[in-house]
């Protein structure tokens, strides 16, 4: 019996209990707290890195304008 699958939004886990006739599913969206805890620091790092690169690019542009 297949107990997981891939859909457009990501992986889906299917929990079936034939004795009681209950079927439940779990997706990545159901674990939002987990993703928030682990991906928030990564997102903040990427954002600060991008801001630093933009700031350095602006300094280079100002230096080129000043020397021209």
C-alpha positions in Angstrom: 0.0 0.0 0.0 1.3 3.4 -0.9 1.6 5.7 2.2 3.0 8.9 0.7 2.9 10.8 -2.6 4.0 14.0 -4.3 1.5 16.7 -5.2 1.9 20.3 -6.6 2.4 21.8 -3.1 4.9 19.1 -1.9 4.9 15.7 -0.2 1.8 14.3 1.3 1.8 11.6 4.0 -1.3 9.4 4.1 -2.1 7.6 7.4 -4.8 4.9 6.9 -6.3 2.8 9.7 -8.5 0.2 8.0 -9.8 -1.2 11.3 -11.6 2.1 12.1 -12.0 3.3 8.5 -10.1 6.6 9.2 -7.7 8.2 6.7 -5.7 11.3 7.6 -3.1 13.2 5.6 -0.2 15.4 6.6 1.6 18.0 4.4 4.5 20.3 4.9 2.0 23.1 5.5 0.8 21.2 8.6 4.3 21.6 10.1 4.5 25.4 9.8 6.0 25.9 13.2 8.8 23.5 12.4 9.6 25.3 9.1 9.4 28.7 10.9 11.9 27.7 13.5 14.4 26.3 11.1 14.0 28.5 8.0 13.7 31.9 9.7 17.4 32.1 10.7 18.4 31.1 7.2 16.0 33.7 5.7 17.4 36.4 8.0 21.0 35.5 6.9 20.1 35.7 3.2 18.4 39.0 3.8 21.3 40.6 5.6 23.8 39.2 3.1 21.7 40.7 0.2 21.6 44.1 2.1 25.4 44.0 2.6 26.0 43.3 -1.1 23.6 46.1 -2.2 25.3 48.5 0.2 28.8 47.6 -1.2 27.4 47.9 -4.8 26.1 51.4 -4.0 29.6 52.4 -2.5 31.2 51.2 -5.8 28.7 53.2 -7.9 29.3 56.4 -5.7 33.1 55.9 -6.1 32.8 55.6 -9.9 30.6 58.7 -10.1 33.0 60.6 -7.9 36.0 59.7 -10.0 34.3 60.5 -13.3 
